[in-house]
Amino acid sequence: MKSGDRTIKRIFISDLHMGDDRSLTTHSPEYPYCYGWLRDDDQAKRITMLADFLEYLIATPAACDELVILGDLFDQWVCPVAFEPTTYDRIVNQTKQNERIIVNLRKIASPDCPIALYFVPGNHDMLTPRSFMEKNFPGIQFIGEDNIGVFQQDTIAAEHGSQYTLFCGPNPGMGGRLPIGFYISRAAANKKAATGGDDIDIVDALEAVIHDFFKDIISFYMTGMKEIYEAIAKGMELALDTPIVMNGLNCVHDAPTVEEVADAYADLWKRWERRRPQGVSALQAMMNELFHLHGVAEKHYFEPNTAKIVVFGHTHKYMTRGYHRIGDDLHPALLGGHCDYIYANSGTWINDHPYCSYVQTELNPGDNKHYVRLLRYESQQNPAIPLADEKYITLA
C-alpha cells in the first residue's frame, strides 16, 4: 500500500513461535515438561498477550494501517526428536490454546478490516505454503519466494533476516531446503521437554559450544561442521545413534540419526562459500548467527542506498540504531532524533524474554518525516511503552 500524501503507520512483529498442542502440554515420563516457546504459564501469559494485542489493533484503527509479521509466526522446528514434526494445520486449526490468536489474525486479514496484513516467512516457518496462508487467512498478503521474502514500501525494507546466517539460512543437507538449524532446534526442544530449564535457541546452543570447546570464533569457524553438530547434540544429551523422526518432512522420509545429520552437513562451510548467498561469506554468516544483524542492513541496504529504514527479526534482540552518512561512510548516530538511515529489530514475544516488543513506523508527509519507534506491549491499557528514543528520517 503506497502512502501518497497521507500518514501511514506500520507495525512490525516477529518471532512469535506459535507451537502445536503437544508443545503446550506434558508427556510423561519421557517428556514431562512443556517445550513450546509461546505459552501461558506462571511467569507470563504470552499466548493471551498476543491475542490481546491483536484485539487492541482491531479496536484501535489509529494505531496501525498495516501489520507486517516478519517470520517465525509458527514454529515447526521446536519439537522433540521422537515426535513427528508438527504441521501448520495442527498449529492453526487443531490447537485450542491458539484459537484467539488465529481468530484475530483472520479478522485483520479480512477485507472488512482497515488494517492490511502481510506475512513474510522466517526460518522456523520457512516451509509455510502460500496456498495454506491464503486459504486459512483470506485477504493476507504473502511475501515469500523460495522460503525468503522482503517487504518493501516507502523507503522501508523488512525481512526476517535468517537468510544471512549460516545455521538458519535455507541450506539443504538431508534434503529439501531445511538448514542444520532445524536439527539443532529439534535437539534443544528434546532437552527442554525432557529436563525442563530455560528455553534454548540456536544462539544459546552455539555459544555453549564455543565456550566449552573452542577458544574463539576463528577456531570455531575452522572446525568441521560434523564435530560442531555432534558437540551441540552431546550438550543436549543426545547420543550419536539417536534417531530424529521426520515422517517425510522436506523430503526426509526416514529417521536419520544424530551422526547421519552431522555427516550430511559436514561440508556446510564449503557449500556456503560456493554459493555465497547475498554475497555473504561463511565467516560473516557465522558472525551474523551470533550477533546483531545491523551490519547486514548497513552492507546490503544502507551503503548502496536501496532503503532508508530496515527492519529485521530473527535475533530475538530488539534494538534501534541510527546512522549518518558522511561522504561515503556510515557513522552511528549517538542520540535519537534525525538520522539518514535507521535499523530496527522487532525482538520476540516468547516467554523467556522480558518484553513483547515491536517496531512501529510512521510515514508522516505533513511533518516531512518517517518515524521509527521501538515499543513494547504490556496490556491493552499500556500497549505502546517506549524501549528506545524515537528516530526519524526526513522525506526526500
N, C-alpha and C positions, 0 to 999 in steps of 0.2 A: 504494500500500500504506500504510494507516494504521498508526501505531505502537502505539496503545493504551498499555499500561503497559510495553512492552518497549523496550530500547535498539535504535536502528536507525541504521546507518551508510550514508551515500550517498557515492558518488564521482562527481564531475562532470568530464568531459574534453571538449575541443572542439578544432576547428581541426587535425585530423589530416591532411586533404588527401591522401587516397589517390588516386593517379592510375592511368592505364592503362599497358599495356606500352610504348606509344610514348614516354611521358614519362620512362621509366627507361632508354632506350637512345638511341644517337646515330643521326642520319640525315644522313650526309654526302652531298654537300658543302653543301647548303643549311642544314641544322640539325646541326652537328657536336657539340652539347652536350646533355646531359640537362637537362630542364626541370622534372621533377616535384619537388614540394616535400617530399614524404615519400619518402625513398630511403635506401639503403645505399651509402655512399661512403667515401672515405678519411678524411674528417673525422668522420662519425657514421653509425652504422648504425641509423637511426630505424625502418625497417620491422621489423627484428629486435627492437628495443627494445619497440615497441608489441606485437608478438606475445608477447614475454616477459612484459610487464606483464599482459596478459590471462591468460596461463597462471598467473602468480602469483596473480591474483584467484581463478581457478578452484580453485587448490590451497590457498587460504587463506581459508576461509569467514568467519573472524572479521574480515577486513579490510573487507568490503563486503556489504551486503544488497541494495543497488540501484546499478546503474551507469547513469548518465544521460549520453548523448552529446549535447552541446549544439551540434550542427551542424558543417558542413564536415568530416564524416567522409569524404565523397567529394569529388572536385574535378572538376567539369565545365567550369570556367571557364579553368583554366590550360592553354591549348592554342594552339599557333601558328596564325596566321591562315590558312595554306594547308592545314591539316589539317581534316578533318571533326571536329566536336566529339565528344568521347568519349561513350560511353553508360555507364549504370550497370552494365549487364550485362557490358560489357567490363572494367570495373574489378573487379567481384566474381567473375566466372566465367571470364575469359579472360586474366588477368594472373597469371602464375606467382609473381611476387615477393610478391603479396598473399595467397597461399594460407593461410599460418599465421594471419594476422590474421582472415581470413574464417572459417576452421575454428573458431577460438577464440570469435569472436563468436556463431557458431551454437551452440556449446556453452553459452555463457552465456544465450542466448535460450531454449534448450530448457527445457521444464517440469521436466526432471530436474535442472537446476542450481538451487541455492538462491538464486542471485542473480537479481533481476529486471532486465531490460534495457529501457531506454527510449531512443527516438531522437527528437530534435527537429531538424528541418531548419535549415540555415543558408543563407547566400546562395550559396555555391559548390555546394551540393547542393539548391537550393530546388525543383528540378523532380522530385525523387525521388518516385515514386508510392507511396502507401501499399501498394498491391497488390504492388509489387515487393519492398518490405521484408518484408511478411508472408509472401510466398512464399519468399524467399531466407533469411530468418532466422525460422523458425517459432517463435512464442512472444514475439517482440519486441512492445513496446507503442509504437506510432507516435503521436506527438503533433504534429499539424500540420494546419491547415486554411488554404487559400489561401496556402500557402508559409510560414506563420508558426505557431509553436507555443510554448506556455508550460507548463512542468512546474510544478505547484502541489501541494505537500503540506506539512503540519505547519509552517506559517508561512514556508515557502520558496516563492519564485517564481524560476524559472530559464528562461532563453531564450538564443538566440544573440546577439541584440542588434542585428542588422543592420537591422531594420525601422525603427530610429530614425535611420538615416544616409542622406544624400542620394544617394550614388552606389551604394549596395548594397541599399537597401530596394526591395521589389517596385515597379516603376515602368516600365510599358511604353513603348517608343519605336518599335522596329521591328515589334513585335507581341508577343502573349503578355504575360508579366509580367517578362521579363528587364530589369534596370536597366542603366544605362550602364556600371556597374562590370564587367559581363560583358565588354564590348568593350575596356575598359581592361586587363583581365586577359589577354585574347587578345593585345593588343599587347605587354604586358610579357613574356608567355611567348615570343612571337616573338623578342624581343630576347635573352632568356636562351638560347634554343635556337640562335640564330644567332651570338651573340658571346660567350657564357659570362658570367662575372662572378657577382655575388650574385643570389639570388632577389629579384624585385621584386614588391611587392604594391601595392594601390591607394594606400595611405597614402604609400609611397615615391614613387609617380608624382605624387601631388598635391603633396607637399612640394617636389619638384623644380620643378614648375611655379610654385608660389608663390615659391620662392626666385629663380628665373630670370626670371620675367615680371611679378611683382606685388610691390608694396611691403608689403601687409598683407592680413589676411583680409577686410577690408571691400571693398577694391578687387577682391579675388578674387571675392567674392560678387557684386559689381556687374557683373562681366564676363559676357558671354554664354556659355552652355554650349557653343555651337558652337566658339568660339575656344579654350575650355579643352580640349575633347577633341582638337581639332586640334593644340594645343600639346603635349599629352601624347603623341599619336601621333608627332609630329615627334621628340620626345625619345626615343621608342622606335624611331626610324629607319624609320618607315613613311611612304610618300608618300600624298597625298590620294586618289590613284586606286588604292591597294592594295585588292584585294578581300578580304573576310573570309568564308571558306566557312562556311555554316550548315547546308546539307543538310536544311532543313525544321525545324530545332530551334526550338521555341517559335513556330511559325507563320511563320518566316522561310525562305522557300523558295528564295531566290536567294543570291547572294554580294554583299551590299552593300559599297560602297567605304567607306573611312575618312570621306570627305566626306559620303556619304549617311547614315552613322551620326551624324555631327556635326549634320547638318540635322534628323534625326529627333528628337534630344534637345535641340534648340536652346532650346525653351521649358520646360525642366525646372524652372527656378526657379518659373515661374508655375503650372505644373501642380501642383507640390508645394504651393504656397501655397493653391491652390483646394481641395485635399483635406485638407491638414494632418493626415496620419495620426497618430493618438495625440495630436493637439494640438501636434505638433512643427512649428515654423516651418522654412522653408528654411534660414535662417541657423543655427538651432540644429542642424538636421540636418547642415549643413556642418561645424560645430564638432564634432559627435559623430563625424564621419568621421575627424577629425584627432587627437582627444584621447581620454582615458579616458571610459568611459560611466557613471561613478558618478553624474554629475549626472542622468542618466535615471532611475537607481534612486531617487535622492532624490525627484524630482518625481512619478514615476508609481507608486511603491510605498511609500516611507517617509513622505512628507508626508501622504498620505491614510490611512496605516497599514493598507494592504492586504497587506503582507508585512513580516516582520522580518528575513529573510535573502534577499538577491537575488544570484544567480549569473549572470553573462554570460560569453560568449566574444567572438569576432569581432575584437577589437583586437590579438590576439597578444601582449598585455602583461599578464602575471599580476600580481595585486595583491589585497590585502585592505584594507578601510577601515572603521573602526568609527565609530559616531555615538552621541551622547547627545541626547535631546530635553529642552530646557529651555523650558517653556511651549509655544509653537507653533513654535519654531525648532530646527533641527538643528545640532549642533556636532560637529566632528571629535573623536573620542576619540584622544588623542595616544599612548596606550600600549595594549598588549594587555590581555587580561582582559575584564571585564564591559563590554558595550555594550547600547544599546537597539535598535540596528539594525546590520547588517553587510552590506557589499557585498564581493563577491569576483569576480575574473575568473580563469578557468581557464587562460589563456595558450594555448600551442600546443606541438606536437611537431615542427614542421617543421625541416629541417636547419640553416637559418641562424640559429636561435635557441639560446641557450646551454643551456636546460633543458627537459626533458619535464615540464611542470608540470600539476598537477591540484588540485582542491578536494575535501576530504573534510569532510562534515558528520556530526556525531554527536548525535542526539537521545537524551538520557540522562535518563529520568524519575527514576531513582534519585538523581542529582545535582541534579535540577531545573534542568538546563542544556541548551542546544543549542549545541554547539561548532562552530566553523568553523576549518579548518586548511588552509593553503596549503602544498602539498608538491611535491617533485619526485622523479621516478623515475630511478634510476641503473642499478640491476640488481636481480635477484631477491634478492640479498644485502643491498641497500640500496634498498628500494622506497619509502620514505617519509621523505625528508630534508626538514626544515622550511625553508621560504623566508621565513617571517614568524612573528611571535608569534601564538600561539593566541588566538582571541577566542571569546566566548560571549554568548548572551542567556539570561536566566532565563525559565523557562516560566511561563505565566500560572497 
